[in-house]
Amino acid sequence: MIGKYPAKLDDKNRLFVPAKLREELGADFFVTLGVNCGHRCLTIYTATDWKLLSDNYNTLPISQKGAATSLIFMNAVECAPDKQFRFGLSTFLLDYAGIGRDVMIVGRAGQAEIWNSAEFAAFEQENLTPEKLLESLEAIGL
């Protein structure tokens, strides 16, 4: 998934799935707590990626199943967009990420993220430097 898509949360805490992400996300997907470079956001997982995440969690010994890992599952919501491609989010998730009416949905390779628009603008400004871009390119082998 790639790109960034401005969106607005409606009065029923629903977001519209951007057309370019609909096929990649599929009919059902999962949204849970997320973090990117110390900034709170929400992470969207496809059903396939969520199953992999769940399977990996289930293979961990009990000693490695910490509270933070459990919180990812406890606060997740399964989303099945309606005919207008809208999906709902819990108040807890919205509060966690500081999401109000204005939202930015961004692609992040195999996942997508949902951000408060102002927080995303700050994140982008903070990280949009030649040095940080070079670090990112080197980290992914380019």
N, C-alpha and C positions, 0 to 999 in steps of 0.2 A: 504494500500500500504506500502510495506517495501523494504528495500535495498537501495543501492547507486550504481549509474551507470555512469561511465565517458562517456562523449559524446563530439562531436565536432560540432560547428556551421558551416554550409557550407557557400559558397559565397552568397547565396540568403537568408541568415538569417533563415535557416531551421535547425531543429533538428530531429533526428531519435528517434522514440518512442521505448524504450527498450522492448524487447519481453515479459519480465515478467510483464510489466505494461499495455500492449495492451488491454487485456481483461478487466482489472479493469477500465481503462480510458474510454473504449467504443469507438464508432465510432466518436463521437463529444465530445469535452471537452472545458473548458475555462481556459485561462491564464491571470492573472492580477498581480498587484503590491503585493508584500509580504514583510514580515519582520519576522525575527526569532532572538530573543535575541539581538535586536538592529542592526542586520546585514540585509542589503537589499538583497532580493532574489525575485523570482517570484513564485507565488502559482498557482498550477494546480488544478482545480475543475472538478469533473465529472459533466455531465449534470444534474444529480439528485441533487447533492450538490449545484450546481449553482442556480438551481430553488429554493431550500430552502433558500439560501442566499438572492436571489432576493425577495422572498416572505416575508422574515423577514424584509428586508429593506422597502418594500412597506407598511408594517403595522406600521412603525414608524411614530410618529407625525412629522410634518414638522420641529419643533423646535429641533428634534434630528437627522435630516438628515444633518449632518455637511459636510463641504468641503472634509475632509479626506475620509469619507465614500463614497461620490460621486465620488472621484478620482478612487476608486476601480472599479467602473462600467464604468466610462468614458474611462479608459485606458485598459479595458479588450479586449481580442481578442477571438473569437470563432474559435476553431481549428478543422479541419476535415482532418486528415492525408491522404496523397496520397497513391498510391499502394505500394510505398516503405516505408510506415509508417513514412514519414517526415511531419512536420508541421512548418508553418512560424510564426515568431514573429515580432512585430513592432520594429522599431529602438528606439522608446521612451522606451519601456519595457526593451530592451537590455541595453540602456544607464542608466536607473534607477538602474538596478541591477549590473551595471559594467561588463556585460557579454561580453567577447571577444570570441575567437575561442574555448578555452577549458572550458568545462561545466561539472558540476556534477548534475545529476538528482537524487533526494533522496525521498524515500517514507516517509510520515508522517501520519500514520494511514489512515484517509479517504481522504487525499490529497497527493499531491507530490509537491516538490519544485525544482526550477531550480536555480542553483548558478553559479557564477564565480568560477572556480575550486580553485584558490588561496584563495579566500574569504572563501570558504567552508572549506578548510584545516585549515585556521586560526580559524574559528568558532569551528571546531571539536577539535582542539588542546586546545583551551580555555575552552571548556566544558567537555573534557574527563578527569575528575578527579573523584575520589571516592566520594567526597563530593557532587558534582553536580549530579552525577548519582544517589546517594541516595536520594537527593531532588526530582529528577524527578520520581523515583519509588514511593516515598511517595505521590507525587502530583497526581499520577494516581491510588492510592489506593493499592499499593503492599507493 
